[in-house]
Amino acid sequence: MKKKIELMESSAFFEACFNSLNFGIAIFNKKGDIIMANSSLAELFNYELDSFQQMNITSLFDNASLIHSFISNKNRTFFDGLIELQGIKQNKEFISIEANFGKIEFEKFIYYKVVVTNISERKAKEAQIVTENLKLEERIKDQNKELEKILKQLSNSLNIETKLLKSVENLLEKNSTSPQFLKSNIGKEIFESSYDSTVFFNSFLKDKKVYKYIKGEAIYCEGNLSNHIFLIKKGIVKTYKTSEYGKSYITDFYTEGNFFGYVSFVKQLPHFQNAQAVTNTQLYKISKLEISNLINKNQPVLQNFILLLANNIINMKEQVISLAYGSVRQKTARVLIKFINYNILSLNNEIFISRQDLANSIGIAKETLIRTLHDFNEEGLIKLNQKSVTVINKANLLKVL
């Protein structure tokens, strides 16, 4: 009698533990009939726990042949790890699950088990990231087309000489990683093709009002009408896009002497992204009328303005290619090299940027960035500091591209 009570108590204890597991588990026989199941599995599939006693395991999954394949021991190595499946709830609704199959031998009988975890939220987030990346690619492609139209219209309306058109064409055909044209943003160089142009432009800026922005202050927001082109006198500015879910993607950084905001300005469209001061920043705002006067009075300015647009097309094409085909390691290495090449938030190969901003400028999750930076650190390519990243082996980092 005492042994029977101990057995009953042991069985009750086992059942309590079995049902307290935070993941679903089912045990079934060679026919697929469910012998045991726990409360977590019942909750996941929206069944009463007692209902499983009359059910076959195949009714819980959309791929019955997979279960039969496991029981018949076909393709055994396929079942060694986690398998993603579609589960079927009682109301016939599908859910994304991760399953781990195994075999149990008890008193010379063979049974099978499956451990199930709900991954619907994870799959939804993954799908959301893919959707956002596709939207960003489409937006960049649209801007690319707009810039190409602008370039063509400027060339036709102002009758630019054949030699200049040929040079622009060659520029667009060049490899976008060419050191001469990889510079993220052409700045005052547009007005400095000759001594006369430099003097002319410096004289123009002498009487211009300087607008001051403190660190973190918005310069313009997506949807604002564009009436000016912006030139940085001092400081750093970033442009970024924010999705409807609040996810940010940094499209570029601009430093002293760089223009920004000119795409919307030229086409007289609202801004398609946001601009924010990364540091305390001083800006010039140049109106369309002022640009027209500068171009009319100095022909080299017009030529270099076209090169500015052409350079922007190259950078956008490179961004699209990197987003579509680049691995996480390649995209991370490319941004780090860009920062140190053009002294963007960097000094002596040390880049001063938060992990979140760096992840947003690459277009990846912060956690993914941290893992990649850790790998680079282990490989001796970079050195991780608390608030910065130092590139210590640029040559080998370039090999990652």
Buried (B, 14 or more C-beta within 10 A) or exposed (E): EEEEEEEEEEEEEEEEEBBEEEBBBBBBBEEBBBBBBBBBBBEBBEBEEEBBEEBBBBBBBEEBEBBEBBBEEEEEEEBEEEBEBEBBEEEEEEBBBBBBBEEEEEEEEEBBBBBBBBBEEEBEEEEEBEEBBEEBBEBBEEBBEBBBEBBEEBBEEEEBEEEBBEBBEEBBEEEBEEEEBBBBBBBBBBBBBEEEBBEBBEEBBEEBEEBEBEEEEEBBEBEBEBEBBBBBBBBBBBBBBBBEEEBBBBBBBBBBBBBBBBBBBBBEEEBBBBBBBBBBBBBBBBEBEBBEEBBEEBBBBBBBBBBBBBBBBBBBBBBBEBBEEBEBBBBBBBBBBBBBBBEBBBEEBBBEBEBEBBBBBBBBBBEEBBEBBEBBBEEEBBBBEEEBBBBBBBEBBEEBB
